[in-house]
Structure formats: structure tokens, C-alpha cells
Amino acid sequence: MNVPPFLTVKKIPNSILKERVRDNWLIWKPVKAGILSYSEAVMMDDEQLMEAGTLVDMIDKANKGRKGRRG
């Protein structure tokens, strides 16, 4: 059975994928943290994405502080 070309998935080397993620980290950081969806993130400008990334950092720092106090 022949698969139409538009249905095939092109294999992209992992090194290239990692480079793309690093190049687009402003988008991926808040998406990975779950505070934005990918479709929300791609609609934002760089300044808004930097603010979202800072929020992720602030939440991470607050969560680490809480974990340290429980022990």
C-alpha cells in the first residue's frame, strides 16, 4: 500500500530538534510549565513571552522555598 507523500512523517535528527527548541525557548518555557498553550504562546510577542518566562521562574522559586520549609 502506497502512502501519499503528505501523510508521511519526515525524520528530523534529534540534534536539529534540540537546536530548534533552544532557538524558540521563549515559546516553549511557558508551554512546558503549563501556564500557556502552544497556540497562546505563538500569538504573543517576545516581551510578553519574557514576562511569562519570568513568571515561571518566580513560581519555581516559590515552590522550592516551600519544599525547603516542610522538611
N, C-alpha and C positions, 0 to 999 in steps of 0.2 A: 504494500500500500504506500503510495507516494503522498508525502505531507507537503502541502503548499508552503512555499518559502516564508510567507508572512506568519505562519504558525510555528516556525522553528525558533528555538532559542539559541542565540549566538553565545558561545562560551567566551567570557571575558576573563583574562587572567586575574587571579586574586590580587596581585601587586597593583594592577591598574585600578581595581575596585577600591582598594585601600587608599590609593592616592586621590581618587575622586571623593571619598568620604572626608579625607583631611582637607581637601580644597573647599569642601562645602560644609565644614563643621559648624558654621553659624546656623545652618538649617538643621543639621542632624542632632545637635546637642539638645535643644528643647524637645525635639520629636522623641529622642531616646528617653528623655526624662519623663515623657508622658504629659507635658504641660501644653503641647501643641500637636495638632495632627500635621501630617506632611502637607496636606492641601492648605492649611492655615499658614504654615511656615513659608511656603513658596510665594505667598501673596504679600509677605512683609518685606520692608526694606531692611538694609543692613543694620541701621541704627535700632530698629525695633527688635531685630534678632539678637543684637548685642545685649539689649535690655533683658530679653527673655533668658539669654545665657547667664547673665548676672543673677537673675532670679534663681536659676537652677543652682548656681554656686552658693547663694545665700541659704537656700533650703538645705542643701547638702551640709553646709557648715552648722546650721542649727540642729540638724538631725544627729550629727556627730557629737555635738555638745550634749545633747540629751542622753545619748548612749553612754557617754562617759560619766554622767551623774548617777545613772542607775546602778552601776557596778558596785 
